[in-house]
Amino acid sequence: MKVLVKLIIVSIFLLCGTINAQEFIGEATYKSKRQIDVKLDSTQMYSGMQEQVMEMLKKQFEKTHILTFNKEESVYIEEESLGAPNPQGMQMTIIGAGGSDVLYKNLKEKRNTNMRETFSKLFLVKGGLKEHEWTLESDTKNIGEYTCFKATMTREVEEVKSGFTIDKDEDSHEKVDKEAPMKTITITAWYTPQIPVSAGPAGYHGLPGLILETNDGSQTIICSKIIINPKKSNEIIEPTKGKEVTQEEFDAILIKKMKDMQERFRPNGRGDGERIEIRIGG
């Protein structure tokens, strides 16, 4: 009975929102944080460097994004921040850090364009929007002034153990394209029908209301501020700069670049200093 009542409430919110939101633009600020379980070996790294590495990781995985949206489109832009410097004499590479420079979604046309900068080159990763198979739950909670409803879905991801390696010799070198076992994770989202759009942060969308919070077990993204019809906001413009590629092509480019970097820092006289490779699970 409670589920039925809450579903009726959702329908009322959607009806009222649709009537009152024929033409509008919104701006939502999201803070993201990732749980990091990296064990640093004191025999390979002195305590001062361990502190520098952990500070760098903390900066890398605590980000702020601005989502500008209307009923049909959205653009998700990372705010620029000054990251922690690499430890002196070390070249650090983070695998599996994720993140987007500019993520544009066209909800009506079910497509997206992701402008990514990697290894000092710009790419436009284009493709269709994923059809997420959300399960609508009966749980509710408030985020700020908004009543939010729970939704969940499962996804298979590579099971990469958190840790680090320092390349010192040929035997310690790890291939980046080594196949990892898969695991199933549950993603929880909280959305509000009071803002009747199907938009959301990062790659999340497709619910009957703006997604204000997500958690996949290792990363949490939560909305800290919403402004409807702000006096000034980012324009919702699809990015056009960069080499256009598919997601599969971009992944292949990334793997090749990582292989090239590994070759560069092999202990054969090329490259300066040591290289730390951090692998983040989830």
Secondary structure, DSSP 8 states (H G I E B T S, - for coil): -HHHHHHHHHHHHHHHHHHH-SS--EEEEEEEEE-------TTTS-HHHHHHHHHHHHHHTEEEEEEEE-SSEEEEEE---------TTEEEEEES----SEEEEETTTTEEEEEEEETTEEEEEEEE------EEEEEEEEETTEEEEEEEEEEEEE----EEEE--SGGG---TT----EEEEEEEEEEETTS-----STT---SSSEEEEEE-SSEEEEEEEEEES-SS---------SEEE-HHHHHHHHHHHHHHHHHHTSTTT-SSSEEEEEE---
